[in-house]
Amino acid sequence: MAKGVVEVKDSTFEEEVLKAAEPVLVDFWAEWCGPCRMMAPVLEQIAQTYSGRMKVAKLNVDENPASAGAYGIMSIPTLILFKDGEVVERFVGFRPKLELERLIDAKL
């Protein structure tokens, strides 16, 4: 897993995301997904930029179907921003870094 990006699983989702003290941006992705692979370096940069203010996590939808199903993930990549255990924003598809920062800043 990339520097600053945490891997979450169905078994750790509640603790790592829903009970987190800080906002958490979760990337719902899969190994075979081209746009998901394009998102990876963007998310590494986001993790460094927002270090100490927001956690960035990745959840592989193929390996963790319960969490993906619970949030109605139909296409990937889907990024969901959680704050105090609640969904505050949802983005579907690849987003460039500057656009993602603008969307995150509006919610933090």
N, CA, C and O atoms as a Tinker XYZ file with bonds, in Angstrom:
   432  protein
     1  N      0.859000   -1.186000    0.000000    73     2
     2  CA     0.000000    0.000000    0.000000    64     1     3
     3  C      0.899000    1.242000    0.000000    63     2     4     5
     4  O      1.959000    1.264000    0.626000    81     3
     5  N      0.462000    2.231000   -0.693000    73     3     6
     6  CA     1.248000    3.459000   -0.867000    64     5     7
     7  C      1.411000    4.219000    0.455000    63     6     8     9
     8  O      0.630000    4.056000    1.393000    81     7
     9  N      2.440000    5.041000    0.491000    73     7    10
    10  CA     2.730000    5.846000    1.679000    64     9    11
    11  C      1.538000    6.751000    2.014000    63    10    12    13
    12  O      1.050000    7.497000    1.164000    81    11
    13  N      1.084000    6.671000    3.259000    73    11    14
    14  CA     0.003000    7.537000    3.695000    64    13    15
    15  C     -1.391000    7.015000    3.402000    63    14    16    17
    16  O     -2.378000    7.565000    3.893000    81    15
    17  N     -1.481000    5.953000    2.602000    73    15    18
    18  CA    -2.785000    5.381000    2.252000    64    17    19
    19  C     -2.972000    4.084000    3.031000    63    18    20    21
    20  O     -2.106000    3.209000    3.012000    81    19
    21  N     -4.109000    3.967000    3.715000    73    19    22
    22  CA    -4.401000    2.813000    4.565000    64    21    23
    23  C     -5.301000    1.841000    3.798000    63    22    24    25
    24  O     -6.239000    2.259000    3.118000    81    23
    25  N     -5.010000    0.544000    3.913000    73    23    26
    26  CA    -5.891000   -0.447000    3.305000    64    25    27
    27  C     -6.947000   -0.854000    4.331000    63    26    28    29
    28  O     -6.613000   -1.221000    5.458000    81    27
    29  N     -8.214000   -0.788000    3.944000    73    27    30
    30  CA    -9.278000   -1.241000    4.836000    64    29    31
    31  C     -9.967000   -2.449000    4.225000    63    30    32    33
    32  O     -9.982000   -2.633000    3.008000    81    31
    33  N    -10.533000   -3.263000    5.096000    73    31    34
    34  CA   -11.245000   -4.481000    4.690000    64    33    35
    35  C    -12.624000   -4.458000    5.349000    63    34    36    37
    36  O    -12.896000   -3.614000    6.203000    81    35
    37  N    -13.483000   -5.383000    4.952000    73    35    38
    38  CA   -14.791000   -5.475000    5.597000    64    37    39
    39  C    -14.623000   -5.554000    7.120000    63    38    40    41
    40  O    -15.382000   -4.939000    7.869000    81    39
    41  N    -13.615000   -6.324000    7.567000    73    39    42
    42  CA   -13.411000   -6.553000    9.002000    64    41    43
    43  C    -12.898000   -5.320000    9.754000    63    42    44    45
    44  O    -13.072000   -5.227000   10.969000    81    43
    45  N    -12.267000   -4.372000    9.047000    73    43    46
    46  CA   -11.699000   -3.200000    9.718000    64    45    47
    47  C    -12.429000   -1.902000    9.359000    63    46    48    49
    48  O    -12.087000   -0.838000    9.875000    81    47
    49  N    -13.425000   -1.984000    8.483000    73    47    50
    50  CA   -14.091000   -0.783000    7.966000    64    49    51
    51  C    -14.699000    0.069000    9.075000    63    50    52    53
    52  O    -14.511000    1.286000    9.096000    81    51
    53  N    -15.421000   -0.556000    9.991000    73    51    54
    54  CA   -16.072000    0.209000   11.058000    64    53    55
    55  C    -15.045000    0.961000   11.899000    63    54    56    57
    56  O    -15.205000    2.152000   12.167000    81    55
    57  N    -13.997000    0.265000   12.311000    73    55    58
    58  CA   -12.973000    0.870000   13.167000    64    57    59
    59  C    -12.177000    1.945000   12.430000    63    58    60    61
    60  O    -11.993000    3.048000   12.946000    81    59
    61  N    -11.705000    1.627000   11.225000    73    59    62
    62  CA   -10.825000    2.530000   10.464000    64    61    63
    63  C    -11.558000    3.720000    9.844000    63    62    64    65
    64  O    -10.985000    4.801000    9.708000    81    63
    65  N    -12.827000    3.521000    9.469000    73    63    66
    66  CA   -13.547000    4.568000    8.736000    64    65    67
    67  C    -14.656000    5.191000    9.577000    63    66    68    69
    68  O    -14.639000    6.396000    9.831000    81    67
    69  N    -15.610000    4.387000   10.006000    73    67    70
    70  CA   -16.798000    4.930000   10.676000    64    69    71
    71  C    -16.498000    5.505000   12.056000    63    70    72    73
    72  O    -17.154000    6.453000   12.486000    81    71
    73  N    -15.507000    4.938000   12.758000    73    71    74
    74  CA   -15.172000    5.421000   14.102000    64    73    75
    75  C    -13.930000    6.307000   14.120000    63    74    76    77
    76  O    -13.432000    6.650000   15.193000    81    75
    77  N    -13.425000    6.680000   12.945000    73    75    78
    78  CA   -12.205000    7.493000   12.864000    64    77    79
    79  C    -12.443000    8.882000   13.439000    63    78    80    81
    80  O    -13.524000    9.453000   13.293000    81    79
    81  N    -11.422000    9.413000   14.093000    73    79    82
    82  CA   -11.514000   10.757000   14.682000    64    81    83
    83  C    -11.513000   11.841000   13.601000    63    82    84    85
    84  O    -12.106000   12.906000   13.771000    81    83
    85  N    -10.836000   11.549000   12.487000    73    83    86
    86  CA   -10.737000   12.514000   11.400000    64    85    87
    87  C    -11.590000   12.062000   10.210000    63    86    88    89
    88  O    -11.994000   10.901000   10.150000    81    87
    89  N    -11.867000   12.965000    9.263000    73    87    90
    90  CA   -12.574000   12.546000    8.045000    64    89    91
    91  C    -11.746000   11.486000    7.305000    63    90    92    93
    92  O    -10.518000   11.478000    7.389000    81    91
    93  N    -12.427000   10.598000    6.586000    73    91    94
    94  CA   -11.747000    9.536000    5.843000    64    93    95
    95  C    -12.271000    9.516000    4.407000    63    94    96    97
    96  O    -13.478000    9.448000    4.178000    81    95
    97  N    -11.348000    9.575000    3.447000    73    95    98
    98  CA   -11.689000    9.436000    2.037000    64    97    99
    99  C    -11.402000    7.989000    1.661000    63    98   100   101
   100  O    -10.253000    7.550000    1.704000    81    99
   101  N    -12.449000    7.243000    1.290000    73    99   102
   102  CA   -12.287000    5.831000    0.945000    64   101   103
   103  C    -12.396000    5.660000   -0.565000    63   102   104   105
   104  O    -13.359000    6.103000   -1.192000    81   103
   105  N    -11.385000    5.006000   -1.131000    73   103   106
   106  CA   -11.360000    4.673000   -2.549000    64   105   107
   107  C    -11.825000    3.227000   -2.689000    63   106   108   109
   108  O    -11.133000    2.300000   -2.268000    81   107
   109  N    -13.004000    3.042000   -3.284000    73   107   110
   110  CA   -13.501000    1.699000   -3.590000    64   109   111
   111  C    -12.946000    1.356000   -4.972000    63   110   112   113
   112  O    -13.293000    2.010000   -5.955000    81   111
   113  N    -12.091000    0.338000   -5.056000    73   111   114
   114  CA   -11.348000    0.050000   -6.276000    64   113   115
   115  C    -11.209000   -1.456000   -6.489000    63   114   116   117
   116  O    -11.630000   -2.259000   -5.656000    81   115
   117  N    -10.604000   -1.824000   -7.633000    73   115   118
   118  CA   -10.244000   -3.215000   -7.911000    64   117   119
   119  C     -8.968000   -3.227000   -8.748000    63   118   120   121
   120  O     -8.676000   -2.280000   -9.479000    81   119
   121  N     -8.219000   -4.315000   -8.626000    73   119   122
   122  CA    -6.935000   -4.482000   -9.310000    64   121   123
   123  C     -7.065000   -4.350000  -10.831000    63   122   124   125
   124  O     -6.194000   -3.765000  -11.475000    81   123
   125  N     -8.130000   -4.882000  -11.403000    73   123   126
   126  CA    -8.322000   -4.930000  -12.861000    64   125   127
   127  C     -8.844000   -3.622000  -13.463000    63   126   128   129
   128  O     -8.982000   -3.523000  -14.682000    81   127
   129  N     -9.132000   -2.631000  -12.639000    73   127   130
   130  CA    -9.779000   -1.395000  -13.088000    64   129   131
   131  C     -8.734000   -0.345000  -13.493000    63   130   132   133
   132  O     -7.989000    0.151000  -12.647000    81   131
   133  N     -8.685000   -0.010000  -14.791000    73   131   134
   134  CA    -7.730000    0.978000  -15.306000    64   133   135
   135  C     -7.839000    2.345000  -14.647000    63   134   136   137
   136  O     -6.837000    2.867000  -14.159000    81   135
   137  N     -9.049000    2.948000  -14.617000    73   135   138
   138  CA    -9.183000    4.246000  -13.959000    64   137   139
   139  C     -8.797000    4.211000  -12.468000    63   138   140   141
   140  O     -8.327000    5.209000  -11.921000    81   139
   141  N     -9.001000    3.056000  -11.821000    73   139   142
   142  CA    -8.603000    2.914000  -10.408000    64   141   143
   143  C     -7.079000    3.022000  -10.282000    63   142   144   145
   144  O     -6.566000    3.665000   -9.365000    81   143
   145  N     -6.367000    2.386000  -11.213000    73   143   146
   146  CA    -4.901000    2.452000  -11.183000    64   145   147
   147  C     -4.427000    3.876000  -11.461000    63   146   148   149
   148  O     -3.418000    4.311000  -10.907000    81   147
   149  N     -5.152000    4.608000  -12.318000    73   147   150
   150  CA    -4.807000    6.008000  -12.586000    64   149   151
   151  C     -5.023000    6.872000  -11.331000    63   150   152   153
   152  O     -4.317000    7.859000  -11.120000    81   151
   153  N     -5.994000    6.494000  -10.511000    73   151   154
   154  CA    -6.325000    7.239000   -9.282000    64   153   155
   155  C     -5.255000    7.068000   -8.210000    63   154   156   157
   156  O     -5.060000    7.963000   -7.388000    81   155
   157  N     -4.558000    5.929000   -8.208000    73   155   158
   158  CA    -3.625000    5.587000   -7.124000    64   157   159
   159  C     -2.591000    6.681000   -6.838000    63   158   160   161
   160  O     -2.462000    7.086000   -5.683000    81   159
   161  N     -1.841000    7.182000   -7.843000    73   159   162
   162  CA    -0.858000    8.232000   -7.518000    64   161   163
   163  C     -1.511000    9.538000   -7.055000    63   162   164   165
   164  O     -0.934000   10.266000   -6.247000    81   163
   165  N     -2.699000    9.834000   -7.558000    73   163   166
   166  CA    -3.430000   11.037000   -7.135000    64   165   167
   167  C     -3.770000   10.912000   -5.647000    63   166   168   169
   168  O     -3.612000   11.864000   -4.882000    81   167
   169  N     -4.240000    9.721000   -5.249000    73   167   170
   170  CA    -4.607000    9.504000   -3.846000    64   169   171
   171  C     -3.390000    9.549000   -2.926000    63   170   172   173
   172  O     -3.492000    9.999000   -1.785000    81   171
   173  N     -2.228000    9.081000   -3.420000    73   171   174
   174  CA    -0.999000    9.170000   -2.619000    64   173   175
   175  C     -0.669000   10.637000   -2.356000    63   174   176   177
   176  O     -0.289000   10.999000   -1.242000    81   175
   177  N     -0.813000   11.482000   -3.380000    73   175   178
   178  CA    -0.545000   12.916000   -3.210000    64   177   179
   179  C     -1.564000   13.550000   -2.262000    63   178   180   181
   180  O     -1.203000   14.375000   -1.422000    81   179
   181  N     -2.827000   13.167000   -2.396000    73   179   182
   182  CA    -3.887000   13.684000   -1.518000    64   181   183
   183  C     -3.584000   13.287000   -0.064000    63   182   184   185
   184  O     -3.739000   14.099000    0.848000    81   183
   185  N     -3.152000   12.039000    0.143000    73   183   186
   186  CA    -2.826000   11.553000    1.496000    64   185   187
   187  C     -1.723000   12.399000    2.123000    63   186   188   189
   188  O     -1.774000   12.712000    3.312000    81   187
   189  N     -0.722000   12.769000    1.319000    73   187   190
   190  CA     0.376000   13.592000    1.845000    64   189   191
   191  C     -0.088000   15.024000    2.097000    63   190   192   193
   192  O      0.246000   15.617000    3.122000    81   191
   193  N     -0.856000   15.576000    1.163000    73   191   194
   194  CA    -1.345000   16.955000    1.285000    64   193   195
   195  C     -2.213000   17.130000    2.528000    63   194   196   197
   196  O     -2.110000   18.136000    3.231000    81   195
   197  N     -3.073000   16.137000    2.794000    73   195   198
   198  CA    -4.038000   16.253000    3.898000    64   197   199
   199  C     -3.604000   15.488000    5.152000    63   198   200   201
   200  O     -4.412000   15.276000    6.056000    81   199
   201  N     -2.354000   15.081000    5.211000    73   199   202
   202  CA    -1.838000   14.343000    6.360000    64   201   203
   203  C     -2.105000   15.116000    7.646000    63   202   204   205
   204  O     -1.795000   16.304000    7.739000    81   203
   205  N     -2.679000   14.442000    8.633000    73   203   206
   206  CA    -2.998000   15.080000    9.902000    64   205   207
   207  C     -4.382000   15.706000    9.930000    63   206   208   209
   208  O     -4.887000   16.038000   11.003000    81   207
   209  N     -5.014000   15.874000    8.752000    73   207   210
   210  CA    -6.357000   16.467000    8.679000    64   209   211
   211  C     -7.398000   15.485000    8.163000    63   210   212   213
   212  O     -8.588000   15.620000    8.448000    81   211
   213  N     -6.935000   14.480000    7.390000    73   211   214
   214  CA    -7.853000   13.529000    6.786000    64   213   215
   215  C     -7.091000   12.241000    6.501000    63   214   216   217
   216  O     -5.912000   12.274000    6.149000    81   215
   217  N     -7.764000   11.113000    6.655000    73   215   218
   218  CA    -7.165000    9.822000    6.340000    64   217   219
   219  C     -7.621000    9.415000    4.942000    63   218   220   221
   220  O     -8.764000    9.669000    4.560000    81   219
   221  N     -6.728000    8.783000    4.178000    73   219   222
   222  CA    -7.074000    8.246000    2.864000    64   221   223
   223  C     -6.961000    6.728000    2.950000    63   222   224   225
   224  O     -5.938000    6.193000    3.377000    81   223
   225  N     -8.024000    6.042000    2.539000    73   223   226
   226  CA    -8.063000    4.585000    2.627000    64   225   227
   227  C     -8.503000    3.995000    1.292000    63   226   228   229
   228  O     -9.201000    4.639000    0.509000    81   227
   229  N     -8.079000    2.747000    1.049000    73   227   230
   230  CA    -8.487000    2.020000   -0.150000    64   229   231
   231  C     -9.173000    0.733000    0.275000    63   230   232   233
   232  O     -8.730000    0.058000    1.205000    81   231
   233  N    -10.263000    0.396000   -0.417000    73   231   234
   234  CA   -10.972000   -0.846000   -0.145000    64   233   235
   235  C    -11.168000   -1.575000   -1.469000    63   234   236   237
   236  O    -11.826000   -1.065000   -2.376000    81   235
   237  N    -10.586000   -2.782000   -1.573000    73   235   238
   238  CA   -10.705000   -3.591000   -2.781000    64   237   239
   239  C    -12.095000   -4.232000   -2.795000    63   238   240   241
   240  O    -12.414000   -5.057000   -1.938000    81   239
   241  N    -12.922000   -3.845000   -3.779000    73   239   242
   242  CA   -14.319000   -4.308000   -3.816000    64   241   243
   243  C    -14.440000   -5.805000   -4.087000    63   242   244   245
   244  O    -15.408000   -6.436000   -3.661000    81   243
   245  N    -13.459000   -6.381000   -4.796000    73   243   246
   246  CA   -13.508000   -7.825000   -5.078000    64   245   247
   247  C    -13.282000   -8.639000   -3.814000    63   246   248   249
   248  O    -13.877000   -9.703000   -3.639000    81   247
   249  N    -12.416000   -8.136000   -2.928000    73   247   250
   250  CA   -12.066000   -8.859000   -1.700000    64   249   251
   251  C    -12.981000   -8.499000   -0.531000    63   250   252   253
   252  O    -13.006000   -9.211000    0.473000    81   251
   253  N    -13.735000   -7.400000   -0.648000    73   251   254
   254  CA   -14.556000   -6.899000    0.462000    64   253   255
   255  C    -15.958000   -6.522000   -0.016000    63   254   256   257
   256  O    -16.325000   -5.347000   -0.009000    81   255
   257  N    -16.741000   -7.524000   -0.431000    73   255   258
   258  CA   -18.057000   -7.237000   -1.015000    64   257   259
   259  C    -19.078000   -6.662000   -0.029000    63   258   260   261
   260  O    -20.009000   -5.976000   -0.452000    81   259
   261  N    -18.932000   -6.919000    1.252000    73   259   262
   262  CA   -19.928000   -6.435000    2.221000    64   261   263
   263  C    -19.920000   -4.907000    2.305000    63   262   264   265
   264  O    -20.978000   -4.278000    2.248000    81   263
   265  N    -18.735000   -4.308000    2.439000    73   263   266
   266  CA   -18.643000   -2.848000    2.519000    64   265   267
   267  C    -19.058000   -2.203000    1.206000    63   266   268   269
   268  O    -19.773000   -1.201000    1.205000    81   267
   269  N    -18.616000   -2.772000    0.087000    73   267   270
   270  CA   -18.987000   -2.230000   -1.224000    64   269   271
   271  C    -20.504000   -2.286000   -1.405000    63   270   272   273
   272  O    -21.110000   -1.336000   -1.900000    81   271
   273  N    -21.115000   -3.403000   -1.002000    73   271   274
   274  CA   -22.565000   -3.560000   -1.110000    64   273   275
   275  C    -23.317000   -2.613000   -0.189000    63   274   276   277
   276  O    -24.360000   -2.074000   -0.559000    81   275
   277  N    -22.786000   -2.412000    1.008000    73   275   278
   278  CA   -23.445000   -1.551000    1.992000    64   277   279
   279  C    -23.559000   -0.113000    1.491000    63   278   280   281
   280  O    -24.496000    0.600000    1.852000    81   279
   281  N    -22.609000    0.314000    0.661000    73   279   282
   282  CA   -22.618000    1.683000    0.146000    64   281   283
   283  C    -23.031000    1.763000   -1.321000    63   282   284   285
   284  O    -22.834000    2.787000   -1.975000    81   283
   285  N    -23.610000    0.666000   -1.834000    73   283   286
   286  CA   -24.179000    0.677000   -3.173000    64   285   287
   287  C    -23.181000    1.001000   -4.268000    63   286   288   289
   288  O    -23.500000    1.726000   -5.210000    81   287
   289  N    -21.970000    0.464000   -4.149000    73   287   290
   290  CA   -20.945000    0.731000   -5.157000    64   289   291
   291  C    -21.297000   -0.024000   -6.436000    63   290   292   293
   292  O    -21.273000   -1.254000   -6.468000    81   291
   293  N    -21.622000    0.722000   -7.487000    73   291   294
   294  CA   -22.003000    0.129000   -8.772000    64   293   295
   295  C    -20.895000    0.238000   -9.809000    63   294   296   297
   296  O    -20.763000   -0.631000  -10.670000    81   295
   297  N    -20.096000    1.303000   -9.732000    73   295   298
   298  CA   -18.976000    1.450000  -10.657000    64   297   299
   299  C    -17.776000    1.962000   -9.874000    63   298   300   301
   300  O    -17.909000    2.636000   -8.852000    81   299
   301  N    -16.608000    1.621000  -10.387000    73   299   302
   302  CA   -15.383000    2.004000   -9.696000    64   301   303
   303  C    -14.462000    2.736000  -10.667000    63   302   304   305
   304  O    -14.550000    2.500000  -11.872000    81   303
   305  N    -13.594000    3.605000  -10.195000    73   303   306
   306  CA   -13.462000    3.947000   -8.784000    64   305   307
   307  C    -14.616000    4.809000   -8.278000    63   306   308   309
   308  O    -15.108000    5.693000   -8.979000    81   307
   309  N    -15.034000    4.532000   -7.050000    73   307   310
   310  CA   -15.946000    5.416000   -6.335000    64   309   311
   311  C    -15.204000    5.873000   -5.091000    63   310   312   313
   312  O    -14.666000    5.055000   -4.344000    81   311
   313  N    -15.178000    7.176000   -4.872000    73   311   314
   314  CA   -14.551000    7.745000   -3.673000    64   313   315
   315  C    -15.655000    8.286000   -2.791000    63   314   316   317
   316  O    -16.509000    9.047000   -3.247000    81   315
   317  N    -15.640000    7.892000   -1.518000    73   315   318
   318  CA   -16.632000    8.393000   -0.568000    64   317   319
   319  C    -15.895000    9.060000    0.586000    63   318   320   321
   320  O    -14.986000    8.483000    1.184000    81   319
   321  N    -16.307000   10.285000    0.882000    73   319   322
   322  CA   -15.730000   11.018000    2.012000    64   321   323
   323  C    -16.656000   10.842000    3.213000    63   322   324   325
   324  O    -17.824000   11.227000    3.175000    81   323
   325  N    -16.115000   10.258000    4.272000    73   323   326
   326  CA   -16.849000   10.035000    5.515000    64   325   327
   327  C    -16.380000   11.043000    6.554000    63   326   328   329
   328  O    -15.188000   11.329000    6.665000    81   327
   329  N    -17.326000   11.574000    7.306000    73   327   330
   330  CA   -16.997000   12.478000    8.410000    64   329   331
   331  C    -17.909000   12.081000    9.566000    63   330   332   333
   332  O    -19.130000   12.056000    9.415000    81   331
   333  N    -17.319000   11.770000   10.719000    73   331   334
   334  CA   -18.074000   11.309000   11.895000    64   333   335
   335  C    -18.972000   10.117000   11.545000    63   334   336   337
   336  O    -20.102000   10.020000   12.023000    81   335
   337  N    -18.455000    9.215000   10.706000    73   335   338
   338  CA   -19.182000    7.994000   10.358000    64   337   339
   339  C    -20.268000    8.174000    9.318000    63   338   340   341
   340  O    -20.948000    7.210000    8.965000    81   339
   341  N    -20.448000    9.400000    8.816000    73   339   342
   342  CA   -21.498000    9.685000    7.827000    64   341   343
   343  C    -20.886000    9.994000    6.467000    63   342   344   345
   344  O    -19.791000   10.550000    6.383000    81   343
   345  N    -21.604000    9.629000    5.399000    73   343   346
   346  CA   -21.172000    9.976000    4.046000    64   345   347
   347  C    -21.465000   11.454000    3.820000    63   346   348   349
   348  O    -22.613000   11.884000    3.930000    81   347
   349  N    -20.422000   12.239000    3.502000    73   347   350
   350  CA   -20.640000   13.664000    3.234000    64   349   351
   351  C    -20.451000   14.010000    1.760000    63   350   352   353
   352  O    -20.934000   15.043000    1.295000    81   351
   353  N    -19.746000   13.145000    1.022000    73   351   354
   354  CA   -19.552000   13.395000   -0.403000    64   353   355
   355  C    -19.207000   12.084000   -1.091000    63   354   356   357
   356  O    -18.626000   11.178000   -0.493000    81   355
   357  N    -19.576000   12.007000   -2.354000    73   355   358
   358  CA   -19.353000   10.791000   -3.134000    64   357   359
   359  C    -18.955000   11.208000   -4.543000    63   358   360   361
   360  O    -19.629000   12.028000   -5.166000    81   359
   361  N    -17.858000   10.642000   -5.045000    73   359   362
   362  CA   -17.384000   10.933000   -6.399000    64   361   363
   363  C    -17.242000    9.608000   -7.139000    63   362   364   365
   364  O    -16.711000    8.645000   -6.585000    81   363
   365  N    -17.706000    9.547000   -8.376000    73   363   366
   366  CA   -17.570000    8.331000   -9.178000    64   365   367
   367  C    -16.687000    8.639000  -10.376000    63   366   368   369
   368  O    -16.876000    9.645000  -11.059000    81   367
   369  N    -15.715000    7.758000  -10.625000    73   367   370
   370  CA   -14.823000    7.940000  -11.765000    64   369   371
   371  C    -13.551000    8.670000  -11.397000    63   370   372   373
   372  O    -13.421000    9.221000  -10.304000    81   371
   373  N    -12.606000    8.663000  -12.337000    73   371   374
   374  CA   -11.314000    9.319000  -12.127000    64   373   375
   375  C    -11.507000   10.826000  -11.955000    63   374   376   377
   376  O    -12.289000   11.447000  -12.674000    81   375
   377  N    -10.791000   11.399000  -11.002000    73   375   378
   378  CA   -10.784000   12.856000  -10.797000    64   377   379
   379  C     -9.335000   13.324000  -10.749000    63   378   380   381
   380  O     -8.511000   12.707000  -10.075000    81   379
   381  N     -9.007000   14.420000  -11.463000    73   379   382
   382  CA    -7.661000   14.974000  -11.334000    64   381   383
   383  C     -7.454000   15.550000   -9.933000    63   382   384   385
   384  O     -8.419000   15.893000   -9.251000    81   383
   385  N     -6.203000   15.652000   -9.511000    73   383   386
   386  CA    -5.857000   16.070000   -8.151000    64   385   387
   387  C     -6.487000   17.413000   -7.768000    63   386   388   389
   388  O     -7.073000   17.531000   -6.692000    81   387
   389  N     -6.374000   18.424000   -8.633000    73   387   390
   390  CA    -6.895000   19.756000   -8.277000    64   389   391
   391  C     -8.408000   19.745000   -8.084000    63   390   392   393
   392  O     -8.930000   20.404000   -7.184000    81   391
   393  N     -9.108000   18.994000   -8.933000    73   391   394
   394  CA   -10.571000   18.909000   -8.787000    64   393   395
   395  C    -10.935000   18.189000   -7.490000    63   394   396   397
   396  O    -11.849000   18.602000   -6.776000    81   395
   397  N    -10.221000   17.125000   -7.196000    73   395   398
   398  CA   -10.471000   16.370000   -5.966000    64   397   399
   399  C    -10.201000   17.239000   -4.730000    63   398   400   401
   400  O    -10.970000   17.209000   -3.769000    81   399
   401  N     -9.121000   18.002000   -4.756000    73   399   402
   402  CA    -8.814000   18.900000   -3.632000    64   401   403
   403  C     -9.909000   19.930000   -3.440000    63   402   404   405
   404  O    -10.291000   20.227000   -2.308000    81   403
   405  N    -10.412000   20.471000   -4.522000    73   403   406
   406  CA   -11.487000   21.483000   -4.443000    64   405   407
   407  C    -12.749000   20.871000   -3.820000    63   406   408   409
   408  O    -13.399000   21.491000   -2.979000    81   407
   409  N    -13.082000   19.652000   -4.242000    73   407   410
   410  CA   -14.278000   18.980000   -3.708000    64   409   411
   411  C    -14.093000   18.625000   -2.220000    63   410   412   413
   412  O    -15.027000   18.755000   -1.429000    81   411
   413  N    -12.891000   18.182000   -1.851000    73   411   414
   414  CA   -12.604000   17.827000   -0.456000    64   413   415
   415  C    -12.624000   19.085000    0.418000    63   414   416   417
   416  O    -13.227000   19.092000    1.491000    81   415
   417  N    -11.960000   20.147000   -0.048000    73   415   418
   418  CA   -11.884000   21.394000    0.734000    64   417   419
   419  C    -13.277000   21.946000    1.034000    63   418   420   421
   420  O    -13.500000   22.534000    2.092000    81   419
   421  N    -14.208000   21.757000    0.107000    73   419   422
   422  CA   -15.566000   22.250000    0.309000    64   421   423
   423  C    -16.271000   21.518000    1.457000    63   422   424   425
   424  O    -17.203000   22.057000    2.055000    81   423
   425  N    -15.828000   20.289000    1.767000    73   423   426
   426  CA   -16.466000   19.474000    2.820000    64   425   427
   427  C    -15.713000   19.441000    4.128000    63   426   428   429
   428  O    -16.297000   19.138000    5.169000    81   427
   429  N    -14.425000   19.749000    4.098000    73   427   430
   430  CA   -13.641000   19.724000    5.338000    64   429   431
   431  C    -13.858000   21.033000    6.033000    63   430   432
   432  O    -13.302000   21.262000    7.107000    81   431
